[in-house]
């Protein structure tokens, strides 16, 4: 279950931005300050709001006046379209405002198109505002012949709590539960090299943390429980990093784990603190991208930092393979080398116009389509400054 469209209004520099996604891998390019990080923060905002409430998510971003687009009073609006497990295109709409100094959800709707006699008409099976609303309780049956809707009234404890947080706990709200689970599985990854080098407490971890500080634990988990995936990581490391023969997570006497990298030129392996930033980073990304249970959405900013340019073509293939296994991926980049292996329908670029972001889809440009059809790759086209307003560097 993946996002097919996202429409953002009044969220910082994203005053009115829509992305229609035709590929499980989405690559975002653009100059500094055009909104790439802000776009990824929208995903974090939704996840934070679901984990706590909308008020706490807004506070983490400096308050409503720091979140809402300059010159606008709101509401902040996020619309997500996704294909639910029954095959129908569902739409989630969230609007957030500040009323008398209090953050409230002014609109929260989850809907899809009905079947049967009402085919084509949008059906709001969750409809809430300011902590109160209704939901269809026989969602799985409604639309079948002879079945009438059964709608219940609900009141939340706080007008900044998301309705999908409460209703998503119950099986009768199948699509609500699916969407809640979708957001809970989103992962915004920002690798911190220093954290990835550190020794961690012994034990296992199934997924890499947002900063990569548990990479040794995840490597150990893969080695013990998913050896085929660990072998893929190791084979990729051997192919991409000269001299690397093996990587292991070793326990220390005080109960901690450290990573050891075996270089074929030396008798003894190096511990993580003595290998290059690029080696640590590539290993962490390979561990992330060979997760046996991919996140429903993975967002990574500028993975090319500290990596040798010739490795970036291989890295984009790893992201694409991850996305094709079911883990929709969003990647921002400043690297033409990374973009070299991209397809036009995977690439969006952001530009600033009158202080706000505009988004363009590379596959929408006749010029870019013609040049790509003639054999030019997107990285070369970007270097030639044909992604107007998104010059690399």
Beta strands, then each sheet from edge to edge (+ up, - down):
strand 1: 3-11
strand 2: 14-20
strand 3: 25-30
strand 4: 76-83
strand 5: 89-99
strand 6: 102-113
strand 7: 122-129
strand 8: 132-136
strand 9: 151-155
strand 10: 187-189
strand 11: 200-201
strand 12: 244-251
strand 13: 256-263
strand 14: 270-271
strand 15: 297-301
strand 16: 328-332
strand 17: 347-353
strand 18: 356-361
sheet 1: 2+ 1- 4+ 5- 6+ 7- 8+ 9-
sheet 2: 10+ 15+ 16+ 3+ 17+ 18-
sheet 3: 11+ 13- 12+
sheet 4: 11+ 13- 14+
end
